[in-house]
């Protein structure tokens, strides 16, 4: 439900939402619900490409499932306590 709500809200935003804003917002929504998740950023080069996504229990939420195979993970922030 949170993913669907976030998709609906971004439809009304006046500019395109980038993966960094979308993923960080989703991670914060999960955090408010006390759900454990990871905020992840991966990169590739050449050509340079970066992407951010959210995982729960190692499962990518609302994004391409093969991102860890395509990108080198440079940042993983977990909200586990």
N, C-alpha and C positions, 0 to 999 in steps of 0.2 A: 504494500500500500504506500509506503514511503517513496519508493522509486517512482511509482505512478504519479504521486502527488508532485514530486520534483519535476518530472517531465511536463506535467500540466502547467506548473508555475512558469517554467522557462519558455513556454509558448508565448507568454505575454511580455517577456523581457524585451526591451527595444533593440538589443544587439545579440549577436550569436554568443552562446555560452561555450566556453572552452572546457576541455576535459579537466583542467586544474580546478576551476571554479566549481564545476559540477561534482567532481569527486570529493572535494573538500567539504562541500555543503552536505553531500550524502553521508560522509563520515561523521559530521557534526550531528546530523539528524539521528544516526544510529547511536551516537554517544549519549544524546538526550534520552534515548529509550533504554540506556544501559545495556546495549548490545555490543558484544566484542566484535571489532573489525580491524582491518589493516588498511591504511592509506598507502598506496604504492605508486612510485614513479619509476618508469623505465626509459632507457634511451637506446638508440642505435646510431651507427655511423659507418661509413658514408652511405648514402646521404644522411645528414643529421635528422633525427626524428625523436621526439619525446612524447610520452603519454602518461597520464595519471588515471588510476582506477582504484576501486575499493574491493577488498576481499573479506569474506566471512568464512572462517574455518578452511582457508586455502582455496575457496571457491570464488571466482570473479563474479561480481554482481553487476548486472545490466551492462555488460560490455563483452568484447570478443574474448572467448575462452582461451585462445592460444597466445595471449600477450607475453607470458613469461618465456615462451620459446622464441619469440621474435625479438624481444628487447632485453637488454641487460638492466637488472634492477639496481638503481642507485640510491633509492630511499624507501624505507618501509617503516611506517610509524604505527604502532599498535596501541590501542586504548585499553589493553588489559591492565588490571591493577595488581 
